[in-house]
């Protein structure tokens, strides 16, 4: 099996396990979700995602390098970090304006979700993008990375 197929299968198994946990606990009972198994089979491509919005110098360096090289990426944000590090938000919004970045959710405080109650999970999921939209006014995408 080629390495890219193995990575895809591992991501699929982890994603399905997470969805099963959400359904079992009842958190996902109110809404359906789209599961992405793979990208285009016609083109060789990868999807870049970043979840580092806690270390300002490193995050700004990565965001600026991506923008300078016109690299598209999905950035997933943690709500507490969005509130604590506004300089990172500013750089993300610049990349969004250039059509390079999209922003998804990575929870409010990055807990181990399986250790939380149903209401605890519900208060975490979506809180990163909620904070980002509230503070920047920018649009987010309905993606959650765990």
C-alpha positions in Angstrom: 0.0 0.0 0.0 1.3 3.4 -0.9 2.0 5.8 2.0 -0.6 8.4 0.9 -3.3 5.6 0.9 -2.2 4.6 4.4 -2.5 8.1 5.7 -6.0 8.4 4.1 -7.1 5.2 5.7 -5.8 6.2 9.1 -7.6 9.5 8.8 -10.8 7.8 7.7 -10.7 5.3 10.7 -10.0 8.1 13.2 -12.8 10.3 11.7 -15.3 7.5 11.7 -14.4 6.6 15.3 -15.0 10.2 16.3 -18.3 10.4 14.5 -19.3 7.1 16.2 -18.5 8.6 19.6 -20.5 11.7 18.9 -23.5 9.6 17.7 -23.2 7.3 20.7 -23.2 10.2 23.2 -26.0 12.0 21.3 -23.9 15.1 20.5 -24.3 14.4 16.7 -27.9 13.5 16.8 -29.1 17.0 15.8 -27.1 17.5 12.6 -25.5 15.4 9.9 -21.9 15.8 8.8 -20.1 15.3 5.5 -17.2 12.9 5.7 -14.4 13.6 3.2 -12.7 10.4 2.1 -10.4 11.7 -0.6 -9.8 14.6 -3.0 -9.7 14.5 -6.7 -8.4 11.3 -8.2 -7.5 13.2 -11.4 -4.9 15.5 -9.8 -2.1 14.8 -7.4 -2.7 17.2 -4.4 -2.6 17.4 -0.7 -4.6 19.4 1.8 -2.6 21.4 4.3 -4.1 22.1 7.8 -2.6 24.0 10.7 -3.8 24.2 14.3 -1.1 26.4 15.8 -2.6 29.6 17.1 -0.8 29.6 20.5 2.8 30.5 19.6 2.8 34.0 18.1 6.2 34.1 16.5 6.0 30.6 15.0 2.4 31.0 13.8 3.1 34.4 12.2 6.2 32.9 10.5 4.1 30.0 9.1 1.2 32.2 8.0 3.5 34.7 6.3 5.5 32.0 4.5 2.2 30.4 3.2 0.9 33.8 2.0 4.3 34.8 0.4 4.3 31.5 -1.5 0.6 31.7 -2.3 -0.1 28.4 -0.6 -3.7 27.6 0.2 -4.4 26.1 3.7 -7.1 25.4 6.2 -6.4 26.8 9.6 -8.3 25.4 12.6 -8.5 27.6 15.6 -9.0 27.1 19.3 -11.3 29.7 20.9 -9.2 30.5 23.9 -6.2 31.2 21.7 -8.2 33.3 19.3 -9.1 35.6 22.2 -5.5 35.6 23.6 -3.5 36.2 20.4 -5.1 38.8 18.1 -2.0 39.3 16.0 -2.5 35.8 14.6 -6.1 36.5 13.8 -5.0 39.6 11.8 -2.6 37.6 9.7 -5.2 34.9 9.1 -7.7 37.5 7.9 -5.1 38.9 5.5 -4.6 35.4 4.0 -8.4 35.0 3.8 -8.7 38.3 1.9 -6.1 37.0 -0.5 -8.2 33.9 -1.1 -5.6 31.6 0.5 -6.9 30.6 3.9 -10.1 29.2 5.2 -10.8 28.8 9.0 -12.3 25.7 10.7 -12.8 24.8 14.3 -10.5 23.1 16.8 -12.7 23.5 20.0 -12.7 26.1 22.7 -9.8 24.9 24.8 -8.4 21.7 23.1 -9.6 19.1 25.7 -9.7 15.3 25.2 -13.3 15.2 24.0 -13.9 11.6 24.9 -13.4 12.5 28.5 -16.2 15.0 28.4 -19.9 14.7 29.0 -22.3 15.3 26.2 -22.9 18.9 27.2 -19.1 19.4 27.7 -18.5 18.3 24.1 -21.3 20.5 22.8 -19.8 23.5 24.6 -16.4 22.8 23.0 -17.3 21.9 19.4 -17.8 25.1 17.4 -16.4 27.4 20.0 -13.1 28.1 18.1 -14.9 29.3 15.0 -17.5 31.1 17.0 -14.7 33.1 18.8 -13.0 33.8 15.5 -16.1 35.1 13.8 -17.1 37.2 16.8 -13.6 38.8 17.0 -12.8 39.3 13.3 -16.2 39.3 11.5 -14.7 36.8 9.0 -16.5 33.8 7.6 -15.5 30.3 8.7 -16.1 26.9 7.2 -18.0 24.0 8.8 -15.0 21.8 9.4 -14.0 20.4 12.8 -10.5 18.9 13.3 -10.0 16.8 16.4 
